[in-house]
Amino acid sequence: MMHTMKKPVFTVVLLISLFVLNGCGKKQQASPPAVTSSAVSAASAVVALPNFTVLVKKEGPAVVNISTTQKIRKEHIPFPAFPGTKQDDPFYEFFRRFAPGERLPHEFRSQSLGSGFIISQDGYILTNAHVIDNADAVTVRLTDKREFKAKVVGADKRSDIALLKISAEDLPVASIGDTSKLEVGEWVVAIGSPFGFTNSVSQGIVSAMGRSLPGENTTPFIQTDVPINPGNSGGPLFNLKGEVIGINSQIYSRSGGYMGLSFAIPIDLAIKVKNELLKHGTVKRGWLGVTIQNVSPEHARSFGLKKAGGVLITAVGKDTPAARAGFEIGDIILKFNGKELADADDLARTVADAAPGSNARFSVWRRGAEKEVTVTLGDTESDLKTPESRSMDKEIAPDKTGLTMRELNPDERQMLHTEGYVVVDAVDGIAAESGIQPRDIIIAINSQRISSIKQFRTVMAEVGMRAALLVQRNGSMTFIPLK
């Protein structure tokens, strides 16, 4: 009875609920949610792309095409017995070397293309040094089809900046920006002549700032994803205000074409180089005279630092500003004129930016304590010289680090151009796991120079396993901490 009464009640309630939900039995569609103006604005901000047309119309005329020619002389031998032999024939090189005949000069012209931009109404132009390198003639073509022979005022290969001059007046001038205000993620535009297609425009964003490239540690490159190809070199990189904030210089490529990584020289650096070229005809940079590397957590532990930071000295050149100031191998430079140093590239750029002959204060970590060293910076590097030679010791068995070593004789030291006395013959155990290799020359342990195997053992006994070995490998110096 109880069961039969509950069922009808449930049914009635369900029907009433459906009736209310359907709006008194009438079928209605649910109205869509209201779209607010803020939601529309947010959606527009996500999908909207900048319009570059105004920028291109205003700044494009200041971008120029640069073509160069270079005369190259080679020798060739005429082949009277083989008149049909061409230079691309597989047998040409064989006949050139072994067939009798007189070597005659052969001259041909090599041409290359690049880009640049006008920085003054009277015809000064900035471009890359590699665009005009070894050129016998440089031609600048404007967007209005006028052509001018350009004079190379100066070029600095280290920064890859060149300054040209053409005889013209009232030229369109590119607006110069401030690289220090550039941010990662910001839109940028490149205008140049990729593969000779003049005034081509491409766009992208800033991918990173302050990039270091191999052999280019004094230039803090701007990395972008702007499509750059051969011929874009020397062309300007603009921000959305139409200001030049960089000079397109290099690409990362395995094919010779664009692969998503482009690098530009900051305009602040380029203008500084330009001013030096105008004033001196060359660029003067500060010079310290040391070989350096970054400080890892393992290095910090070995040298007694609380955290990784600063720059570790692996070699001090003789007759250099660093040597005269008393710098030592194993010194860790923490600050330059009170400014903390992030890494080795930071030190290289900071010293290069300083004026030669100026005094610089360095905060240095040496043998567990911080001290200050004042250096008068130079501007010319000198060769490292080898100290006096010593006698050779016999080969010994591996020590607790796993190293089997011997001492170098005077002839070996002279041949290897090394300041070290102890060479690794074989390696195992801790040393092998840490990265020490056979034929490594041990220069120092932490900041203590090593002149014999006996001294190596003595110093190792003092420092224990809190040691970083300075080794010379293939002509380069590096500290390797024992793990």
C-alpha positions as CSV (number, residue, x, y, z in Angstrom):
1,M,0.0,0.0,0.0
2,M,2.7,2.3,0.9
3,H,4.6,1.5,-2.3
4,T,1.5,2.1,-4.6
5,M,0.9,5.6,-3.1
6,K,4.4,6.9,-3.6
7,K,4.5,6.1,-7.3
8,P,1.7,8.5,-8.4
9,V,2.9,11.3,-6.3
10,F,6.4,11.1,-7.9
11,T,4.8,11.1,-11.4
12,V,2.8,14.2,-10.7
13,V,5.8,16.1,-9.4
14,L,7.9,15.1,-12.4
15,L,5.2,16.3,-14.8
16,I,4.8,19.6,-13.0
17,S,8.6,20.1,-13.1
18,L,8.7,19.5,-16.9
19,F,5.7,21.9,-17.3
20,V,7.5,24.7,-15.5
21,L,10.8,24.1,-17.3
22,N,9.2,24.2,-20.7
23,G,7.4,27.5,-19.9
24,C,3.8,26.3,-19.4
25,G,4.1,23.6,-22.0
26,K,5.4,25.9,-24.8
27,K,8.7,24.8,-26.4
28,Q,11.3,27.7,-26.2
29,Q,14.9,27.9,-27.2
30,A,17.4,29.0,-24.7
31,S,18.7,32.5,-25.6
32,P,22.5,32.8,-26.1
33,P,24.6,34.4,-23.4
34,A,25.0,38.2,-23.7
35,V,28.3,39.2,-25.3
36,T,29.9,42.1,-23.4
37,S,32.0,44.8,-25.1
38,S,35.0,43.8,-22.9
39,A,34.7,40.2,-24.2
40,V,34.7,41.6,-27.8
41,S,37.8,43.7,-27.1
42,A,39.6,40.8,-25.5
43,A,38.9,38.6,-28.5
44,S,40.0,41.4,-30.9
45,A,43.2,41.8,-28.9
46,V,44.0,38.2,-29.3
47,V,43.4,37.9,-33.1
48,A,44.4,41.4,-34.3
49,L,47.8,41.7,-36.0
50,P,49.7,45.0,-36.5
51,N,49.5,46.9,-39.7
52,F,52.9,47.5,-41.2
53,T,51.9,49.5,-44.3
54,V,52.5,52.9,-42.7
55,L,55.9,51.9,-41.4
56,V,57.0,50.5,-44.7
57,K,55.9,53.5,-46.7
58,K,57.6,55.9,-44.2
59,E,60.9,54.0,-43.6
60,G,61.3,51.9,-46.7
61,P,62.9,54.6,-48.9
62,A,65.8,54.8,-46.4
63,V,66.7,51.2,-47.0
64,V,69.2,50.6,-49.8
65,N,70.5,47.7,-51.9
66,I,74.3,47.2,-51.8
67,S,76.2,45.3,-54.5
68,T,79.9,44.7,-54.5
69,T,82.4,43.4,-57.0
70,Q,85.8,41.8,-56.3
71,K,88.5,41.0,-58.8
72,I,90.0,37.5,-58.2
73,R,93.2,36.4,-60.0
74,K,94.1,32.8,-60.5
75,E,96.5,31.0,-62.7
76,H,95.7,28.6,-65.5
77,I,97.6,26.7,-68.1
78,P,96.5,26.7,-71.8
79,F,96.2,23.2,-73.3
80,P,97.2,23.3,-77.0
81,A,96.8,19.5,-77.2
82,F,93.4,19.6,-75.5
83,P,91.7,22.7,-76.9
84,G,88.2,21.5,-75.9
85,T,89.0,21.0,-72.2
86,K,86.8,23.3,-70.0
87,Q,87.4,24.3,-66.4
88,D,84.4,22.2,-65.2
89,D,85.8,19.1,-67.0
90,P,86.9,16.3,-64.5
91,F,90.3,16.1,-66.3
92,Y,90.9,19.9,-66.2
93,E,92.6,19.8,-62.8
94,F,94.8,16.8,-63.8
95,F,95.9,18.5,-67.0
96,R,96.5,21.8,-65.2
97,R,98.9,20.2,-62.8
98,F,100.8,17.8,-65.0
99,A,100.5,18.9,-68.6
100,P,103.4,21.1,-69.9
101,G,102.6,24.7,-70.5
102,E,103.1,28.2,-69.1
103,R,100.9,29.3,-66.2
104,L,99.0,32.4,-67.3
105,P,97.0,34.8,-65.0
106,H,93.3,34.4,-65.2
107,E,91.1,37.1,-63.8
108,F,87.4,37.0,-63.0
109,R,84.9,39.1,-61.0
110,S,83.0,37.9,-58.0
111,Q,79.8,39.7,-57.1
112,S,77.7,39.8,-53.8
113,L,74.6,41.5,-52.6
114,G,73.5,43.0,-49.3
115,S,71.4,45.7,-47.7
116,G,72.0,48.9,-45.7
117,F,70.1,52.0,-44.5
118,I,70.7,55.7,-44.7
119,I,71.5,57.5,-41.4
120,S,72.1,61.0,-42.6
121,Q,70.8,63.2,-45.4
122,D,74.3,63.8,-46.8
123,G,74.8,60.1,-47.6
124,Y,76.2,58.1,-44.6
125,I,75.0,54.5,-44.7
126,L,75.3,51.6,-42.2
127,T,75.7,48.0,-43.2
128,N,77.5,44.8,-42.2
129,A,81.3,44.6,-42.5
130,H,81.0,41.2,-44.2
131,V,78.9,42.7,-47.0
132,I,81.7,44.9,-48.3
133,D,84.7,42.8,-47.1
134,N,87.5,42.7,-49.7
135,A,85.3,44.6,-52.2
136,D,87.0,46.5,-55.1
137,A,83.8,48.5,-55.8
138,V,80.7,49.1,-53.8
139,T,77.4,50.3,-55.5
140,V,74.4,51.6,-53.6
141,R,71.0,51.6,-55.2
142,L,68.1,53.6,-53.8
143,T,64.4,52.8,-54.0
144,D,64.0,55.5,-56.6
145,K,66.4,53.5,-58.9
146,R,69.4,56.0,-58.5
147,E,72.8,54.4,-58.2
148,F,75.9,55.7,-56.5
149,K,79.5,54.5,-56.0
150,A,80.1,54.3,-52.3
151,K,83.2,55.0,-50.3
152,V,84.0,52.7,-47.4
153,V,84.6,55.1,-44.5
154,G,85.5,52.3,-42.2
155,A,84.7,48.7,-41.2
156,D,85.0,46.8,-37.9
157,K,85.0,43.1,-38.4
158,R,84.7,42.3,-34.8
159,S,81.2,43.9,-34.5
160,D,80.5,43.3,-38.2
161,I,79.6,47.0,-38.8
162,A,80.7,49.1,-41.8
163,L,80.1,52.8,-42.6
164,L,79.7,53.9,-46.2
165,K,79.4,57.3,-47.8
166,I,77.7,58.3,-51.1
167,S,77.7,61.8,-52.7
168,A,74.1,62.8,-52.4
169,E,71.9,65.3,-50.5
170,D,68.4,65.5,-49.0
171,L,68.2,61.7,-48.7
172,P,65.5,59.9,-46.7
173,V,66.9,59.0,-43.3
174,A,65.9,56.0,-41.1
175,S,64.7,56.8,-37.6
176,I,67.1,55.4,-34.9
177,G,65.6,53.8,-31.8
178,D,66.8,52.6,-28.4
179,T,67.6,48.9,-28.1
180,S,67.5,49.1,-24.3
181,K,63.8,49.6,-24.5
182,L,63.2,46.5,-26.7
183,E,61.4,43.6,-25.0
184,V,61.1,39.9,-25.8
185,G,57.9,39.2,-27.6
186,E,57.7,42.6,-29.3
187,W,56.8,42.8,-33.0
188,V,59.7,43.7,-35.3
189,V,60.0,44.2,-39.1
190,A,62.9,43.7,-41.4
191,I,63.4,45.4,-44.8
192,G,66.2,44.3,-47.1
193,S,67.2,42.5,-50.3
194,P,67.0,38.8,-49.8
195,F,68.5,37.0,-52.8
196,G,68.6,40.4,-54.5
197,F,64.8,41.1,-54.2
198,T,65.0,44.8,-53.2
199,N,62.8,46.3,-50.4
200,S,61.4,43.0,-49.3
201,V,59.5,43.2,-46.0
202,S,59.3,40.4,-43.4
203,Q,58.0,40.4,-39.8
204,G,58.3,38.5,-36.6
205,I,58.9,38.9,-32.9
206,V,61.9,39.3,-30.7
207,S,62.8,35.8,-29.5
208,A,65.6,36.7,-27.0
209,M,68.0,39.4,-26.0
210,G,71.7,39.4,-25.4
211,R,72.5,36.3,-27.3
212,S,76.2,35.2,-27.6
213,L,77.4,33.5,-30.7
214,P,80.6,31.5,-31.2
215,G,83.5,34.0,-31.6
216,E,81.2,36.9,-31.0
217,N,81.2,37.4,-27.3
218,T,81.4,41.2,-27.4
219,T,78.1,41.6,-29.3
220,P,74.8,41.0,-27.4
221,F,72.7,39.9,-30.4
222,I,69.0,40.3,-30.7
223,Q,67.4,37.0,-31.6
224,T,64.2,37.1,-33.7
225,D,62.1,34.7,-35.8
226,V,62.0,37.2,-38.6
227,P,62.6,35.4,-42.0
228,I,66.1,36.6,-43.0
229,N,68.0,35.2,-46.0
230,P,71.2,36.0,-47.9
231,G,71.0,39.6,-49.1
232,N,69.2,40.8,-45.9
233,S,72.6,41.3,-44.3
234,G,73.2,44.9,-43.2
235,G,69.5,45.8,-43.5
236,P,67.5,47.4,-40.6
237,L,65.3,45.8,-38.0
238,F,62.5,48.1,-37.0
239,N,60.2,48.2,-34.0
240,L,56.5,49.1,-34.5
241,K,57.3,52.8,-34.1
242,G,59.3,52.6,-37.3
243,E,62.6,53.0,-35.4
244,V,65.7,51.0,-36.2
245,I,66.6,48.9,-33.2
246,G,69.0,46.4,-34.9
247,I,71.0,45.5,-38.0
248,N,70.3,42.1,-39.4
249,S,73.6,40.2,-39.5
250,Q,73.4,36.4,-39.1
251,I,71.1,33.4,-39.4
252,Y,71.3,29.9,-38.0
253,S,71.0,27.6,-41.0
254,R,71.9,24.1,-42.2
255,S,70.7,24.8,-45.7
256,G,71.9,28.3,-46.3
257,G,68.4,29.7,-45.9
258,Y,66.1,30.8,-43.1
259,M,65.4,28.2,-40.4
260,G,63.6,30.3,-37.7
261,L,66.7,31.8,-36.0
262,S,67.9,35.3,-37.0
263,F,70.3,37.5,-35.2
264,A,70.6,41.3,-35.3
265,I,73.3,43.7,-33.9
266,P,71.8,46.2,-31.4
267,I,71.6,49.6,-32.9
268,D,73.1,51.2,-29.8
269,L,76.3,49.2,-30.4
270,A,76.2,50.0,-34.1
271,I,76.0,53.7,-33.5
272,K,78.9,53.6,-31.0
273,V,81.0,51.7,-33.6
274,K,80.0,54.3,-36.3
275,N,81.1,57.2,-34.1
276,E,84.5,55.4,-33.5
277,L,84.9,54.8,-37.2
278,L,84.2,58.5,-38.0
279,K,86.6,59.7,-35.3
280,H,89.5,57.3,-35.5
281,G,88.9,55.2,-38.6
282,T,89.0,52.1,-36.3
283,V,87.3,50.9,-33.1
284,K,89.3,51.1,-29.9
285,R,88.3,48.6,-27.1
286,G,89.4,48.0,-23.6
287,W,91.6,44.9,-23.1
288,L,92.5,43.0,-20.0
289,G,94.6,40.1,-21.2
290,V,93.1,37.0,-19.5
291,T,91.4,33.8,-20.6
292,I,88.2,33.2,-18.7
293,Q,85.3,30.7,-18.3
294,N,81.9,30.7,-16.4
295,V,81.7,29.6,-12.8
296,S,79.5,26.4,-12.3
297,P,78.1,25.2,-8.9
298,E,80.9,22.7,-8.8
299,H,83.5,25.5,-9.4
300,A,81.9,27.5,-6.6
301,R,82.1,24.6,-4.2
302,S,85.8,24.0,-5.1
303,F,86.8,27.6,-4.6
304,G,84.7,28.2,-1.5
305,L,82.0,30.5,-2.9
306,K,78.5,30.3,-1.5
307,K,76.9,30.3,-5.0
308,A,77.9,30.2,-8.6
309,G,78.7,33.6,-10.1
310,G,81.4,35.7,-11.5
311,V,84.1,34.8,-14.0
312,L,87.0,32.3,-13.5
313,I,90.4,33.2,-14.8
314,T,92.1,30.2,-16.5
315,A,95.2,32.1,-17.9
316,V,96.9,35.4,-17.5
317,G,99.0,36.7,-20.4
318,K,102.5,38.0,-19.8
319,D,103.0,41.8,-20.3
320,T,99.3,42.4,-20.2
321,P,97.2,44.8,-18.1
322,A,96.0,41.8,-16.0
323,A,99.6,40.6,-15.3
324,R,100.7,44.1,-14.3
325,A,97.8,44.4,-11.9
326,G,98.6,41.1,-10.3
327,F,95.7,38.9,-11.5
328,E,96.3,35.2,-10.9
329,I,95.0,32.0,-12.4
330,G,92.1,30.8,-10.3
331,D,90.9,34.3,-9.4
332,I,87.2,34.7,-9.7
333,I,86.1,38.2,-10.9
334,L,82.9,39.1,-9.2
335,K,82.4,42.8,-10.1
336,F,83.6,45.4,-12.6
337,N,83.4,48.9,-11.2
338,G,80.8,47.8,-8.7
339,K,78.7,46.0,-11.3
340,E,78.1,42.3,-10.7
341,L,79.1,40.1,-13.7
342,A,76.7,37.5,-14.9
343,D,79.1,35.4,-17.0
344,A,82.2,35.4,-19.1
345,D,80.4,37.1,-22.0
346,D,79.3,39.9,-19.7
347,L,82.9,40.5,-18.6
348,A,84.1,40.5,-22.2
349,R,81.5,43.0,-23.3
350,T,82.0,45.3,-20.3
351,V,85.8,45.4,-20.7
352,A,85.5,46.0,-24.5
353,D,83.1,48.9,-23.9
354,A,85.6,50.6,-21.5
355,A,88.1,53.1,-22.9
356,P,91.7,51.9,-23.3
357,G,93.9,53.6,-20.7
358,S,91.0,54.0,-18.2
359,N,91.3,52.6,-14.7
360,A,88.9,49.8,-13.8
361,R,88.1,48.3,-10.3
362,F,87.6,44.6,-10.1
363,S,86.2,42.7,-7.1
364,V,88.1,39.4,-7.0
365,W,87.6,36.2,-5.0
366,R,91.1,34.8,-4.2
367,R,91.9,31.9,-1.8
368,G,88.7,32.3,0.2
369,A,88.6,36.0,0.5
370,E,87.3,39.0,-1.6
371,K,89.8,41.7,-2.5
372,E,89.9,44.7,-4.9
373,V,92.2,45.0,-7.9
374,T,92.7,48.1,-10.0
375,V,93.7,47.7,-13.6
376,T,94.7,50.2,-16.3
377,L,93.1,48.7,-19.3
378,G,95.0,48.3,-22.5
379,D,94.0,48.2,-26.2
380,T,96.4,45.8,-27.8
381,E,96.8,42.1,-27.2
382,S,100.3,40.5,-26.8
383,D,101.4,36.9,-27.3
384,L,101.6,34.6,-24.4
385,K,105.2,33.5,-23.7
386,T,106.3,30.3,-22.3
387,P,108.3,30.3,-19.0
388,E,111.5,28.5,-18.5
389,S,111.5,24.7,-19.0
390,R,112.0,22.1,-16.3
391,S,113.2,18.4,-16.3
392,M,110.9,15.5,-16.9
393,D,109.8,13.0,-14.2
394,K,109.0,9.4,-14.9
395,E,105.5,8.0,-15.4
396,I,103.8,7.1,-12.1
397,A,100.9,4.8,-11.2
398,P,97.3,6.2,-10.8
399,D,96.7,8.3,-7.6
400,K,93.4,8.3,-5.7
401,T,91.8,10.6,-8.4
402,G,92.5,7.9,-11.1
403,L,95.2,10.0,-12.9
404,T,98.3,8.5,-14.3
405,M,100.7,11.4,-15.0
406,R,104.2,12.3,-16.1
407,E,106.2,15.5,-16.3
408,L,106.9,17.1,-19.7
409,N,110.5,17.6,-20.9
410,P,111.7,21.0,-22.2
411,D,111.3,20.0,-25.8
412,E,107.8,18.8,-25.3
413,R,106.8,22.0,-23.5
414,Q,108.2,24.1,-26.3
415,M,106.5,22.1,-29.0
416,L,103.1,22.1,-27.1
417,H,103.4,25.9,-26.4
418,T,102.3,25.3,-22.8
419,E,103.0,26.8,-19.4
420,G,102.2,23.4,-17.7
421,Y,104.6,20.7,-16.5
422,V,102.4,17.7,-15.9
423,V,100.5,15.8,-18.5
424,V,97.9,13.1,-18.1
425,D,98.9,9.7,-19.7
426,A,95.8,7.7,-18.6
427,V,92.7,8.4,-16.6
428,D,90.2,6.4,-14.6
429,G,87.9,6.7,-11.6
430,I,86.9,10.1,-10.3
431,A,89.0,12.0,-12.8
432,A,87.4,10.2,-15.7
433,E,83.9,10.8,-14.4
434,S,84.7,14.5,-14.0
435,G,85.8,14.8,-17.6
436,I,89.7,14.7,-17.5
437,Q,91.1,13.2,-20.6
438,P,94.5,11.7,-21.6
439,R,96.9,14.3,-23.0
440,D,95.4,17.0,-20.8
441,I,98.1,19.2,-19.4
442,I,97.5,20.2,-15.7
443,I,98.3,23.8,-15.2
444,A,96.8,24.4,-11.7
445,I,94.7,23.1,-8.9
446,N,92.2,25.8,-8.0
447,S,94.5,28.9,-7.9
448,Q,97.7,27.0,-7.2
449,R,100.0,26.5,-10.1
450,I,101.5,23.0,-10.5
451,S,105.1,22.5,-11.5
452,S,105.6,18.8,-10.7
453,I,103.8,15.6,-9.9
454,K,105.0,15.8,-6.3
455,Q,103.5,19.3,-5.9
456,F,100.2,18.0,-7.5
457,R,100.0,15.3,-4.8
458,T,100.8,17.8,-2.0
459,V,98.2,20.3,-3.1
460,M,95.6,17.6,-3.6
461,A,96.2,16.3,-0.1
462,E,95.6,19.9,1.2
463,V,92.4,20.6,-0.7
464,G,91.0,17.1,-0.7
465,M,88.2,16.5,-3.3
466,R,87.2,20.2,-3.3
467,A,89.4,20.7,-6.3
468,A,89.1,22.2,-9.7
469,L,91.9,21.3,-12.1
470,L,92.9,23.9,-14.7
471,V,93.9,21.9,-17.8
472,Q,95.1,22.8,-21.2
473,R,93.4,20.8,-24.0
474,N,94.0,21.5,-27.7
475,G,95.4,24.9,-27.0
476,S,92.5,26.0,-24.8
477,M,92.3,26.4,-21.0
478,T,89.4,25.2,-18.8
479,F,88.8,24.5,-15.2
480,I,87.3,21.0,-14.5
481,P,86.0,20.4,-11.0
482,L,86.4,16.9,-9.6
483,K,83.0,15.4,-8.8
